[in-house]
Amino acid sequence: MSIFRMPKSVAKRVEKTQRDFLWGGGNLEGKVHLVKWDAVCTEKHKGGLGLRRIATLNRALLGKWIWRFACEKNNFWNQVITTKYGQEDYGWRPKKVRGPAGVGVWKEIMKEDDWCWDNLAFRVGKGSKIKFWKDCWCTDTPLSQCFNQLFVLAVHRDATIEEMWDHDAGQGD
């Protein structure tokens, strides 16, 4: 389940099997249940049973592969993907899979790319891998969108934070 995208119909069948098991059997369509399925899927510390929604869990596990691509540079699988598709943003993310050719598994994982990256934040560190204008590093929106008129005037639109920082003066350029 962690590497393949689960069809919605399969996720629904798995959740139905979970419900049937929890509520005591198969033919319970007409029977009233005292607890909503949403309450059962609520986290334990919030009073639920902590069961996870299968579709959400599958999506999270696919997103983990995108995260692993950014972090596990020396793994063989990462090198294969990088060689086949290339990379962008200082190796944080692979280039988009285009055209009919390509490994089906990786294409399915990359369908979670935007969702995954939209829910991640950067820690600046030295600033050598984070783009000053294009990455979300000090607000929820890239600075290019917050300060569009300045971005249009910028000479170095792809510069990193480190490149924009004047180390001698201790401040930005």
C-alpha positions in Angstrom: 0.0 0.0 0.0 2.9 2.4 0.5 4.2 2.4 -3.1 1.0 1.9 -5.2 -1.9 4.3 -5.5 -5.0 2.5 -4.2 -8.1 2.9 -6.4 -11.0 4.6 -4.6 -13.2 1.6 -5.1 -10.7 -0.6 -3.3 -10.3 1.8 -0.4 -14.1 1.9 0.0 -14.2 -1.9 0.1 -11.4 -2.1 2.6 -13.2 0.4 4.9 -16.4 -1.5 4.5 -14.7 -4.7 5.6 -13.3 -2.8 8.6 -16.8 -1.5 9.5 -18.4 -4.9 9.1 -15.7 -6.5 11.3 -16.0 -3.8 13.9 -19.8 -3.8 14.0 -20.1 -7.6 14.0 -20.7 -9.0 10.6 -21.6 -8.6 7.0 -25.4 -7.9 6.7 -25.8 -4.9 9.0 -27.1 -2.4 6.4 -30.4 -2.1 8.1 -29.0 -2.0 11.7 -28.5 1.3 13.5 -25.0 1.9 14.8 -24.5 3.9 17.9 -21.2 5.5 16.8 -20.5 7.3 13.5 -17.6 6.0 11.4 -16.1 9.4 11.6 -16.0 9.1 15.4 -14.3 5.6 15.1 -11.7 7.1 12.8 -10.9 9.9 15.3 -7.6 9.8 17.0 -7.4 7.9 20.4 -6.5 11.0 22.4 -9.6 12.7 21.0 -11.9 9.9 22.1 -12.0 7.7 18.9 -10.5 4.3 18.2 -7.7 5.7 16.0 -8.6 3.7 12.9 -7.2 5.5 9.8 -9.1 6.3 6.6 -7.5 4.0 4.1 -7.4 6.5 1.2 -5.8 9.2 3.4 -3.2 6.7 4.7 -2.4 5.6 1.2 -1.9 9.2 0.1 0.4 9.9 3.1 2.5 6.9 2.3 2.9 8.0 -1.3 3.9 11.4 0.0 6.5 9.8 2.1 8.3 8.6 -1.0 8.5 12.1 -2.3 10.0 13.2 1.1 12.4 10.3 0.9 13.5 11.4 -2.6 14.5 14.7 -1.1 16.4 13.2 1.9 17.9 9.9 0.7 20.3 11.0 -2.0 22.7 8.0 -1.9 20.0 5.3 -2.3 20.1 3.4 -5.5 16.4 3.9 -6.3 16.9 7.7 -5.9 19.8 7.7 -8.3 17.7 5.7 -10.9 14.9 8.2 -10.6 17.3 11.2 -10.8 19.0 9.7 -13.9 15.8 8.9 -15.7 13.8 12.1 -14.9 16.3 14.7 -13.7 15.9 16.9 -10.7 15.2 20.5 -9.9 15.3 22.8 -6.9 18.8 21.7 -5.8 17.8 18.1 -5.8 14.9 18.5 -3.5 12.4 17.3 -6.1 12.5 15.3 -9.3 11.3 16.8 -12.5 7.7 16.1 -13.5 7.1 12.9 -15.3 6.0 13.8 -18.9 4.6 11.8 -21.7 3.4 8.2 -22.0 6.8 6.6 -21.3 8.0 6.1 -17.8 7.7 3.9 -14.8 4.1 3.6 -13.8 4.8 3.3 -10.1 6.8 6.6 -10.0 4.2 8.4 -12.1 1.5 7.4 -9.6 3.7 8.6 -6.7 4.3 11.9 -8.4 0.6 12.6 -8.6 0.9 13.4 -4.9 3.8 15.8 -5.6 1.9 19.1 -5.4 -0.1 18.1 -2.3 3.1 16.9 -0.6 5.2 20.0 -1.2 2.3 22.4 -0.4 2.3 20.9 3.1 6.0 21.0 3.8 8.0 23.9 5.3 11.7 24.6 5.0 14.2 25.3 7.8 16.6 27.8 6.3 19.9 26.7 7.9 22.7 28.1 5.8 20.2 29.0 3.0 22.3 27.3 0.3 19.4 25.2 -1.0 16.4 27.5 -0.5 15.4 29.9 -3.2 14.9 33.4 -1.9 12.1 34.4 -4.2 10.4 31.1 -5.1 10.3 28.9 -1.9 8.1 29.4 1.1 10.6 30.0 3.8 9.5 33.0 5.8 5.7 33.1 5.0 3.1 30.7 3.7 3.6 32.2 0.3 6.7 32.7 -1.8 8.2 36.2 -1.6 7.8 36.4 -5.4 4.0 36.4 -4.9 4.0 38.6 -1.7 6.2 41.3 -3.4 5.4 40.8 -7.1 6.6 44.3 -8.1 10.0 43.8 -6.4 10.3 40.3 -8.0 9.7 41.7 -11.5 12.7 44.1 -10.8 14.9 41.5 -9.3 18.1 40.6 -11.3 18.7 37.3 -9.6 15.3 35.6 -9.5 16.7 32.1 -8.9 19.1 33.2 -6.1 19.3 31.3 -2.9 19.0 32.9 0.5 22.8 32.5 1.0 23.5 34.3 -2.3 21.3 37.2 -1.3 22.9 37.6 2.1 25.9 40.0 2.6 28.1 38.0 5.0 30.5 41.0 5.6 27.7 43.3 6.6 25.6 40.6 8.4 22.5 41.5 6.4 20.8 40.9 3.1 21.7 42.7 -0.1 
